[in-house]
Amino acid sequence: MRVALGIEYDGSAFSGYQYQSHAPSVQGSLQDALSRIAASPVTIHAAGRTDAGVHATAQVVAFDAIADRPLSAWIRGTNALTPEGVAVIWASRVPEDFHPRYQATARRYMYLFYDAEPVSPLLNRRAVLTRTLDDEAMHRASRILVGEQDFSAFRAAGCQSTTPLRCVHQISVQRAAGFVVVDVTANAFLLHMMRNIAGSLWRIGLGERPEDWMETLLRGRNRSLAAPTAPPGGLYLVDVRYPHVELPSGRLPPLLRALGDLGRF
């Protein structure tokens, strides 16, 4: 049977999602644990590859299970064998042709800034600490990005996608207590696209660039004119959507879950 798992991980503990022979990775940790439970080699496929330092609360992976195990075993057994920075949140049987990357119709990321005083060292690598931001200006500036457009201005040089076109379904910038949250849902993302958008909105929030700068960048399609890539520690993959497969919904970053319960997100 094919099994899908919902994965949450602290990206600061890994060199990225994708397996690397010389460094710890989320994929490597999960495959090692699952192979021990299955008593045979297991290869997993994921909804997307997050960079080193990027977190996830709703990464979706899938694998073919030859061994007959209850779903609870894939959760508890895997969590007993993986490092502290990664955990299986749920397990579900899925159709044999299910693929977490190619069948996903949308992905949702959140980028967390923190501009309250005093600065807390407990937020290091969980959010980006910054001077006070004008979140309303950031939100207004972000709206130009909605729709299917050429996102070359926010595409990393090493991106291997055959097209710079992506469709942003929704984008917002909201303040939640001391956090300023850039919340974006799109059909897919180019390499570093979310962090590059966050980096440019950051400059607007600091008052270093006008609100219409985002439109200038988008229309110019020149990555060198946009802001530097924002640090990875503020970024969270929080949801992946599959309209034809019923899977548990995404999860907010731990820092926002209490606020989410109050209906803020």
KAVENUR-V280399 format. One record per residue. N is the residue number from 1. SS is DSSP state (H for helix, E for strand, - for the rest). PSI is psi in whole degrees, -180 to 180 (999 if undefined). OMEGA is omega in radians with two decimals (999 if undefined). Layout:
BEGIN
N | SS | PSI | OMEGA
N | SS | PSI | OMEGA
END
This chain:
BEGIN
1 | - | 157 | 3.05
2 | E | 134 | -3.08
3 | E | 135 | 3.02
4 | E | 143 | 3.12
5 | E | 143 | 2.97
6 | E | 127 | -3.00
7 | E | 137 | 3.00
8 | E | 137 | 3.12
9 | E | 154 | 3.05
10 | - | 106 | -3.04
11 | H | -21 | -3.12
12 | H | -14 | 3.14
13 | H | -5 | -3.02
14 | - | 161 | 3.10
15 | - | 6 | -3.13
16 | E | 177 | 3.12
17 | - | -47 | -2.95
18 | - | 143 | 3.14
19 | - | 136 | 3.04
20 | - | 133 | -3.08
21 | - | -22 | -3.02
22 | - | 1 | -3.07
23 | - | 155 | 3.14
24 | - | 136 | 3.13
25 | - | 158 | 3.10
26 | H | -47 | -3.13
27 | H | -45 | -3.14
28 | H | -43 | -3.14
29 | H | -43 | -3.13
30 | H | -44 | -3.12
31 | H | -39 | 3.11
32 | H | -46 | -3.11
33 | H | -47 | -3.11
34 | H | -36 | 3.12
35 | H | -36 | 3.10
36 | H | -40 | 3.13
37 | H | -40 | -3.11
38 | H | -15 | -3.09
39 | - | 29 | 3.08
40 | - | 158 | -3.10
41 | - | 139 | 3.13
42 | - | 132 | 3.04
43 | - | 131 | -3.11
44 | - | 152 | 3.04
45 | E | 143 | -3.03
46 | E | 163 | 3.09
47 | - | -29 | -3.13
48 | - | 161 | -3.14
49 | - | 113 | 3.10
50 | - | 150 | -3.12
51 | E | 168 | 3.05
52 | - | 131 | 3.11
53 | - | -12 | 3.13
54 | - | 140 | -3.08
55 | E | 166 | 3.05
56 | E | 139 | 3.02
57 | E | -7 | -3.07
58 | E | 39 | 3.00
59 | E | 140 | 3.13
60 | E | 128 | 3.07
61 | E | 160 | 3.11
62 | E | 152 | 3.13
63 | E | 161 | 3.08
64 | E | 122 | -3.10
65 | - | 111 | 3.07
66 | - | -40 | 3.12
67 | - | 142 | 3.13
68 | - | 102 | -3.13
69 | - | 144 | 3.01
70 | - | 154 | -3.14
71 | H | -35 | 3.14
72 | H | -30 | 3.14
73 | H | -35 | 3.11
74 | H | -27 | 3.10
75 | H | -62 | -3.04
76 | H | -41 | -3.13
77 | H | -44 | 3.13
78 | H | -43 | -3.12
79 | H | -25 | 3.10
80 | H | -17 | -3.03
81 | H | -9 | -3.14
82 | - | 159 | 3.07
83 | - | 166 | -3.04
84 | - | -25 | -3.05
85 | - | -2 | -3.12
86 | E | 143 | -3.13
87 | E | 145 | 3.00
88 | E | 128 | -3.09
89 | E | -37 | 3.14
90 | E | 162 | 3.05
91 | E | 144 | -3.10
92 | E | 141 | 2.99
93 | E | 140 | -3.12
94 | E | 163 | 3.10
95 | - | 153 | -3.07
96 | - | -24 | -3.14
97 | - | 7 | -3.12
98 | - | 133 | 3.05
99 | - | 120 | -3.03
100 | - | -24 | 3.14
101 | - | -53 | -2.98
102 | - | -21 | -3.14
103 | - | -2 | 3.08
104 | - | 134 | 3.13
105 | - | -15 | 3.12
106 | E | 152 | 3.06
107 | E | 143 | -3.12
108 | E | 128 | 3.08
109 | E | 150 | 2.97
110 | E | 139 | 3.05
111 | E | 127 | -3.02
112 | E | 121 | 2.91
113 | E | 154 | 3.07
114 | E | 119 | -3.06
115 | - | 17 | 3.14
116 | - | 162 | 3.07
117 | - | 146 | -0.07
118 | - | 159 | 3.10
119 | - | 137 | 3.14
120 | - | 125 | 3.09
121 | H | -16 | 3.13
122 | H | -14 | -3.13
123 | H | -4 | 3.12
124 | - | 131 | -3.13
125 | - | 11 | 3.04
126 | - | -25 | 3.10
127 | - | 166 | 3.12
128 | E | 120 | -3.13
129 | E | 135 | -3.00
130 | - | 167 | 2.97
131 | - | 169 | -3.10
132 | - | 134 | -3.09
133 | - | 147 | 3.00
134 | - | 89 | -3.06
135 | H | -30 | 3.14
136 | H | -40 | 3.07
137 | H | -39 | 3.11
138 | H | -42 | -3.13
139 | H | -47 | -3.14
140 | H | -42 | -3.13
141 | H | -33 | -3.06
142 | H | -24 | -2.98
143 | H | -22 | 3.13
144 | H | -16 | -3.06
145 | H | -8 | -3.11
146 | - | 138 | 3.10
147 | E | 177 | 3.10
148 | E | 120 | -3.05
149 | E | 170 | 3.07
150 | E | 115 | -3.08
151 | - | 34 | 3.13
152 | H | -32 | -3.12
153 | H | -19 | -3.08
154 | H | 24 | -3.08
155 | - | 128 | 3.14
156 | - | 153 | -3.08
157 | - | -31 | -3.10
158 | - | 8 | -3.10
159 | - | 133 | -3.10
160 | - | 5 | 3.12
161 | - | 145 | -3.13
162 | - | -11 | -3.14
163 | - | 144 | 3.07
164 | - | 1 | -3.11
165 | E | 131 | 3.03
166 | E | 155 | -3.14
167 | E | 113 | 3.06
168 | E | 116 | -3.12
169 | E | -42 | 3.11
170 | E | 149 | 3.05
171 | E | 140 | 3.09
172 | E | 158 | 2.98
173 | E | 118 | -3.07
174 | E | 149 | 3.01
175 | E | 132 | 3.11
176 | E | 100 | -3.02
177 | - | -124 | -3.13
178 | - | 2 | -3.11
179 | E | 144 | 2.94
180 | E | 118 | -2.95
181 | E | 120 | 3.01
182 | E | 117 | -2.98
183 | E | 115 | -3.04
184 | E | 131 | 2.99
185 | E | 129 | 3.13
186 | E | 164 | 3.11
187 | - | -33 | 3.09
188 | - | 169 | -3.10
189 | - | 141 | 2.99
190 | - | 166 | 3.12
191 | - | 123 | 3.12
192 | - | 11 | -3.09
193 | H | -47 | -3.10
194 | H | -44 | -3.14
195 | H | -31 | 3.10
196 | H | -37 | 3.03
197 | H | -46 | -3.14
198 | H | -40 | -3.14
199 | H | -40 | -3.14
200 | H | -39 | 3.06
201 | H | -32 | 3.10
202 | H | -45 | -3.14
203 | H | -37 | 3.09
204 | H | -42 | 3.13
205 | H | -30 | 3.10
206 | - | -7 | -3.11
207 | - | 12 | -3.12
208 | - | -16 | 3.12
209 | - | 150 | 3.12
210 | - | 164 | -3.11
211 | - | -36 | -3.09
212 | - | 2 | 3.10
213 | H | -35 | 3.14
214 | H | -40 | 3.10
215 | H | -41 | 3.11
216 | H | -44 | 3.13
217 | H | -47 | -3.10
218 | H | -47 | -3.11
219 | H | -30 | -3.10
220 | H | -27 | 3.08
221 | - | 32 | -3.10
222 | - | 108 | -3.09
223 | H | -33 | -3.06
224 | H | -17 | -3.13
225 | H | -15 | -3.11
226 | - | 174 | -3.12
227 | - | 162 | 3.05
228 | - | 157 | 3.11
229 | - | 130 | 3.12
230 | - | 152 | -3.11
231 | - | 152 | -3.08
232 | H | -25 | -3.00
233 | H | -16 | 3.13
234 | H | -3 | -2.98
235 | E | 136 | -3.13
236 | E | 130 | 2.91
237 | E | 117 | -2.97
238 | E | -9 | 3.11
239 | E | 145 | 3.00
240 | E | 134 | -2.98
241 | E | 135 | 3.13
242 | - | 98 | -3.03
243 | - | -23 | -3.05
244 | - | 3 | 3.12
245 | - | 129 | -3.12
246 | - | 110 | 3.12
247 | - | 157 | 3.09
248 | - | 148 | -3.12
249 | - | 167 | -3.10
250 | - | 174 | -3.10
251 | - | 139 | 3.07
252 | - | 157 | 2.98
253 | - | 144 | -3.11
254 | H | -36 | -3.12
255 | H | -20 | -3.09
256 | H | -4 | -3.02
257 | H | -41 | 3.14
258 | H | -41 | 3.11
259 | H | -36 | 3.10
260 | H | -37 | 3.12
261 | H | -24 | 3.14
262 | - | 5 | 3.05
263 | - | 11 | -3.13
264 | - | -27 | -3.12
265 | - | 999 | 999
END
